[in-house]
């Protein structure tokens, strides 16, 4: 693989990163203005799950594919990944309230190094030495970004804060969801990666939408009405979520989750642009250094995989 002739999984991963950055921008606006973190997360699934189900049915019809069977192992992977993703997304949206946009997204990227460990435990999929070195380099970039503004030094006490806790928690949970989604897609007996990805995505997002709706009806019913009132923006969240999720799921059917998530860190560059141009936030020199290290990690990984 090279920069001039990347594999398909690299192309769809880049596309997914673009869609995901746009979705987080919209979720940040809603979470800080009209919706709670849980409501902003529900908006993502409410306005994407029906579209995904419809498009999956249309694709199966146009390509003459029957709906593949989904056994117990598929549902175990899919539901575990779906639950982990919901909680992780709530952590991220909450994080947007406490630190700036680009740092929040970067802390979430601890999922990359964690995907290596979780993928090895759950699926027996490891990474080779050079790739692991590139991924580990990315962890250094995350550490550079973990100190709160105005705090100097490298001690654990100075680095740890609630924002870091939320970021690391989301990283663990996103890593679990990524590996579980790959595990679910591998359980589907179909050669076409779009069939495997779309069927898995339909099952997951449908369950997430219903689960969160039931939760909000019991815990915070006002947020359901708030999500509907915010539909002009929330609807776009659904569209961006659909595009991003489809990209990630196709990539997961083609490549190990750790590699997909590592290349997906290109989202950090897009987040920096959004942070500066849209939210008028100014990352510190240390934060810029951390992002530079992460960029080197991504480029190295593309060359060695």
Secondary structure, DSSP 4 states (H G I P E B T S, - for coil): --SSS--HHHHHHHHHHHHHHHHHHHHHHHHHHT--HHHHHHHHHHTTHHHHHHHHHHHHHHTTPPPPP--HHHHHHHHHHHHHHHHHHHHHHHHTTTS-HHHHHHHHTTHHHHHHHHHHHHH-----HHHHHHHHHHHHHHHHT-SPTT--S--HHHH--HHHHHHHHHHHHHHHHHHHHHHHHHTS--S-HHHHHHHHHHHHHHHHHHHHHHHHHHH-THHHHHHHHTHHHHHHHHHHHHHHHHHHHHHHHHS-HHHHHHHGGGHHHHHHHHHHHTS-----HHHHHHHHHHHHHHHHHHHH-
